Amino acid sequence: MRDLFRFHRKLALQGPDSGVEWIVFLLLFPWALLYGTVGWLRSKCYASGLFVSYRAAVPVVSVGNLAAGGTGKTPVVDWLVKNFLQQGKKVAVVSRGYGGTFSGEVGVVSKGDGLLLDAGQAGDEPYLLARRNPTSYVFVARKRAAGVRAAVEKFSADIVVLDDGFQHQAVRRDLDLVLLDAKYPLANGWPLPAGLLREFPVALQRADLLLLTRSTSDTIFKSGATPVFASQHRLAEEAVSLDGNSISFAQLAQKKLFAFAGIADPSHFFSALTDAGLPIVSSLPLGDHCDYDSATLRDIKGASQGCEALITTEKDAVKLTNDCFDLPCYQVPMSVFLENEAAFKEALEPRLWSEK
């Protein structure tokens, strides 16, 4: 299954190369055309008013992707939440809660005074955001409009950050921030399942700001009139054990490490660990929002034989405990660095507060 996933991801990112890849691509292409067309028609219905969108009484910022997964939304949402908290705002995050078991209309993960749902109920990303920002409000809602309405009307939020909201137009937003992976901004250019896009590239015309993640000095992306900013994701300078004890990278570098990650593109995480000087003996990529059941834990234990410690992402760690493994397991927090933070803020702020 993992080999099939890697095959599809390569095809979706880079396009078909071999004869087998071309055959698979052509078989998937009609479905990609249908998927993209449905998304385009849906967007037109919202733009024309045929589909109704909820308008909140406070600013709403949507952070989303054009491609499915892998652009690093959580650190960007975290940056925005911290930025608004520093301004003295009462900040609410509304997420779908993907991977969580909560089935009600609106789940309150946190209301600024402690966690009320665990990672299994809330989903890993909302739980992580609530834990990183204990004074913020975090909600999960399958229907985002219900979550935004609760944040504003019941909890008096000053601003709402809509996590993974670009395609969810049932909520009107004051600013659409769209993230693109700098290496493959549009992947192979086609929607799912032949590519990775959730909509045709023309959907970027709805974006107010574009943020290239994992950018390098030679990254170039032309977007017409839409402002484009660049960023990189950076590891923290130390790791943290599952029971909360810190360890420096210098200490970790003395151990034989086994890395695993259940995120959209684990290769980025593994490369970052290696670039930081950590000796990764072997690694295991897992599916996004991995459910760490007994079979997965057995796979990790078996694959890590001969290693002295395990290392994973902060998002994965919220679903793990010390008794999951015989070896010590460490998590590495990750944050986003904006290359021109001042200019980004100048583009962000007027769209939020000038008309409210």
N, C-alpha and C positions, 0 to 999 in steps of 0.2 A: 504493500500500500504506500509506504514512504517513497519507494522508487517511482511509483506512478505519479505521486504528488510532485516529486522533483522533475519528472519528465514534463508534466503539464506546466509547471512554473517556468521552466526554461522556454517552452513553446510560447507561453503567454507573454513573457518579458521580451524575448528577442525575435520572435517570429519563427516560422518553419525554416529548416535548413536541409535536413536529410529527406529522403523519399518517404520514410515512415512519418516524419513530422508533417510533411505536406499532406499526406493522406488524412491524418488525424485532424489537421487544421481545416481541410475542406469539408470533412464530415461535421465539424463543429460550427463552421461559418454560418449556415442558415439560422442556427439557433442564436448565434451572436447578433445577427442582423435583426432577428425578431426581438431579442432582449433589448437591444439599443433603441429600436423603434418604439417599443412600449414605453420605455423611459422618456423618450423625446415627446411622445404624445401626452404622457402624464404631466410633464413639465409645462407643456403648452396649455393644458387644462387649468393648472394653477395660475399661470400668467394671465389667462383670459378671465379668471374669476369663476369659471365653471366649477372648479373644486375650491372649497372654502378653506382659508387658512386662519388660524387663531392669531390675533394680534395682542401681545402682552402690553401692559402699561409701562413697562420698564425696558431698557435695552436688552436685546438678545444677540449674542455672538454665537455663530455656528462654526465649529471646527470640523472639517470633513475631508474626505478624499474623493478623487475621481476614480482611482484604482482601488481594488479591494485589498485592504490590509497592507501592512508593511511600511508605512511612511512615518510611524512614530508619533501618533496623535497624543498619546497620554502625557509625555513630557511637555508638549506644547499646551495642552489644556492646563496642566499643572502650572506652567509659567504664567498663563493668563490669570488663573485664579489667584496666584500669589501677587501679581501686579495689581489686581483690583482690590485685594485685601489690604495692600499697602496704602491704597488711596482711601481707606476707611469705609469701603463699600461692603454691604451685606451680599455675599456672592453665593449663588446657587448653581450647581452643576446638574444637568438632567441628561441621563444616559438611558439607552435601551436596556442595559444590564445583560448583554449577551453572555450566555453561558451560566447565568444565575438561575436559581430555581424559583425565585419569587414570582407568583402568578396573579397577584392582585392588580388593581388599577395603578396605584402609585405606591412604591416602597420607599420609605425614608431610611436611607443608609446612615445619614448623620444629620443632626440639626444644630451643629456647632458645639455640642457638649458631650461627645462620645459616640462610638459606633453602635448602631442599633441593629444592623444586619451583618452576618458574616460573609466571607468571600463566596461561599457556596450559594448563599441566597442572593446576594447583590450582583455577583459577577466579579471577576478579578479587577477590572479597570476601575469601576466605581468605588470598590472597597479601597483600592490603593490610593485613589485621589482623596477619599475621605480621611484615610490615615495620614497622608502627607499634609493635609490642610485641615486640622482638627476644628478650626473655627468656621469653616465653610459649611454650607448645606449641600447635601448630595442626595439626589433622588433617582430611582429607576422606574421607568414606565414604558411599557410596550408601545403605547400611544403617547408620543412625546408631548403633544398638546396638553394632555392631562397632567403630565409632570410639570410643565411650565406654568400651567394655571395654578397648581397647588403651591409651587414655589413663590409665586407672586401674590396670590389672593389669600392663601392661608398662612404663609410664613414671611410675607412682606420683604422679599428679596429686592435689592436695588438693581441687580443685573443678573442675567442668566447666561451661562455658558452651555451651549447645546453640543454635547459630545457626539461626534460622528453624525452630524446633522445635514450634510450638504444635499442628500437625496430626500430628506424628510421635510417636504415643503408644506406640510400641514401646520407648521409653525412659521410665522413670518419672522424674519430676522433683520436686524439693523446692519449686520455685517456678516458676510460670508467669507471666512478664511479657509482656503483650500490648500492642502498639503500635497506636494508632489515629490517623489523620490528623485533626487538630482541625477542619479545614474540612468534611470529609466522613467522619465517624467510621464510618458503616456504608454509605458510598456510597449506592446507591439502595435498599439493604435486601435485595437478592436475590443468590443465589449465581451463580457463573459458569455459562453465558456471558451470561445476561441482566443480571447485575450483576458486581461484583468480588469478592464474598465467597467464601471457600473453604468456609465452612460457614454454616448458618443462624445468625442473631444469638444464639440461645439458647446457643450454644457458649461465649459469654463467661462463663457460669456456672462454667466450669472455671478461669478466670483467677484468680490470686491478687492481682495488681496490674495496673492499667491505666495506661499512659503516653500522654498526648496529645502528639503531636509537632506542631511548627509552630503552637503555641497562641498566642492573642492574649488581650488583656484581657477580651474579651467571650465567650470560649469557655466553654460549659457542656455537660457531658455527665453524665447521670444513669446510675448503674450499680448501683443497689441497695446492697448491703453491701460491694461490692468497692472498695477504696481507689483513687482516681483522682489521678494527678499530672500536672503540665503541664511541657512542655519546649519549647525552640526549638532549631533547628539554626542554627549561626552559622559564617560563613566566617572563615578565618584572616585576619590583617591584612596578609598579603603572599602573593604567588604564588611558585611554584617552577618553574623551567624543567625540561624533561625530562632535562637533564643535572645537575640538582641545585642550580643557582644561584638565589638568592632575588632578588625584585624587589618593591619596595613598590607598593601600590595607587596612590600618588601618581604614580609613574613610569609605571605602566600606563595611568593616566587620560590620558596625553598621546598615546596610540596609538589608532588605529582598530582595534577588536577584533572578531573573529568568534568566537562561542561555539558549541560543540557538546557534546552529552552523550548517552551511551547508557545511561541509567538509566530507572527506571520512569516517572518524571514529570519530564522535563527542564525544564518550565516553572518549577518551584520554583527550580531552580538559576539559570536565566536571570534571573528576577526578583530573586534575591538579589544577583547581580552588578550589576544596574542600581541596586538600592537602595544598594549600596556605592559608587556614584558612578562606575562604570566605563562608558565609552561603547561599548556593544555596537551595532555598526552593523547586524549581522544575525546570525541564529542558525540552527542546524540540529538539530532533535530526532531522535535515532536510537533504535532499539529497545533495550530493556533487555538488558544483557550483550552489547552489540554486538561483533561479531567483526572489525572493522577489516580487512576484506579489501581487495584492490586496488580494487574497485569503490567501496567506501565512502570510501577515501582519495581517489579521484578526485572523488567528490561533494563532499567537504570542500574540496579544492583549488579546484574550480570555483566553489563557492558563496562562497568567501572572497576572490574577486578584488577588488582595491581596498583590502583591509585590510592592516594592518601586523603583526598578531600574532594568534595563535589562543589560545583559553582554554577549558579543559575541567575536568572533575572529577578528583579524585585517583584514583577508581575506574577511570575510563577511561584515565588516564595510565599505569597499570601495564602496559597492553598496547601502548604506543606508544614509539617511539624518535625521536631527533632526525632521522634520515634519512627519516622518513615524510613530512615536509613541507618545502617551500621556506621557509616563514615560521617564525619562532620560536613555539614552543607552550609555554604555561604551564598548570600545574595549580594548583587552589586547594583546599587541605585544608578539611574541614568537621568541626566537633565539635558535641556536644550540650550544652546548658545546661539544668540542672534548676532549676526555679523555687524549689522547697523541698527542696534537697539533703539537709539534715539529717533532715527528716521521711521522705524517701524511704529513706535509709539505715536509719532506725529501723524502717521497715516491712519492709525487705529482710533485714537481718542475723538476727533471731531465727528466721526460717523456715529458715535455712541451717545454723546451728551448734547450735541448742538440742537437737536430737535425734541429732546425729552424734557 
